Amino acid sequence: MKYLEVTMNLPGAEIDLRCSELEELGVNGFIIEDEEDFRTFLENNRQYWDYVDESLAAKYNGLSRIKFYFSDDEVGEQQLKTVLKRYPECVVSSVQDSDWENNWREYYKPIEIGEKLVVVPEWEAVPEDGRLPLMLDPGLIFGTGSHATTRMCLCALEKHSAPETKVLDLGCGSGILGIGALVLGCAECTGVDIDPKAPDVACSNAALNGIGKDRFHVYAGDVLQDNAMVKKLGCEYDLVLANIVADVIIALAPRVKGFLKKVGAFICSGIIDGREKEVFSALKQAGFEITEQMHEEEWNAFVCKTV
């Protein structure tokens, strides 16, 4: 089915007034893109990222937007005429409902990573190339295998996975790293993420790979703030993973050894260029020996071992 997408660009301060006026004209349901909300969100959550994509920042630069939709038929055309008579500056385009639901899938194809893995979207056929398939629904939460930080972690995992390895994934997101560890032969993995959706998403992705909750456990919580969660996660892990951002890794560094066995490894990624020296220093101060530094695109990753 086709729809008419109507976009009204306006200063953020006018959003409430214009929504009320549009409701009087019979418009129901809005998508609001408020520049001020976007800036406030970024400012209040700086600990979770080191940069914002330029195209995303540009989208919210200078103007806010109200979007709403009419059916692309006689009824919708009449509603549109009523709105345009009062707001002729609105921009109108025609969209298919499938554009919202499924078109994004065409951008996700199997991704070969390292020497052993291939990340496969659940709707794609598994390539018959001898690689180990890691099945994933990439549309739910961060972690698809397409980002350099994730690729570096998975490459490092190839060298540190073994049948008896017990893994902890801090900031597990979609579960891709923990699932990757299990696909590569590790014994079990526990994941934790501040996003309350993460446990369901990660466990659903694990199920796509035939991995159950007997080997893969995921919790929602903040190990930097919640001591009860730290206790629940326990210790004696052989390997800890963290694909987050520099500030969080710096804060985690002194705590990671408490999760590890006496001899263990820490793989951390998500460190943008310009922050790697700070992270390196924090890891050294926390008692780690950096055994490998990886760099891809504008990102860095470290492999460390306890000393």
Secondary structure, DSSP 8 states (H G I E B T S, - for coil): -EEEEEEEEE-GGGHHHHHHHHHHTT----EEE-HHHHHHHHHHTGGG-S---HHHHHHTSS-EEEEEEEESSHHHHHHHHHHHHH-TT-EEEEEEHHHHHTGGGGG---EEETTTEEEEETTS---SSS-EEEEE-TTSSS--S-SHHHHHHHHHHHHH--TT-EEEEET-TTSHHHHHHHHTT-SEEEEEESSTTHHHHHHHHHHHTT--TTTEEEEE--TTT-HHHHHHH-S-EEEEEEES-HHHHHHHHHHHHHHEEEEEEEEEEEEETTSHHHHHHHHHHTTEEEEEEEEETTEEEEEEEE-
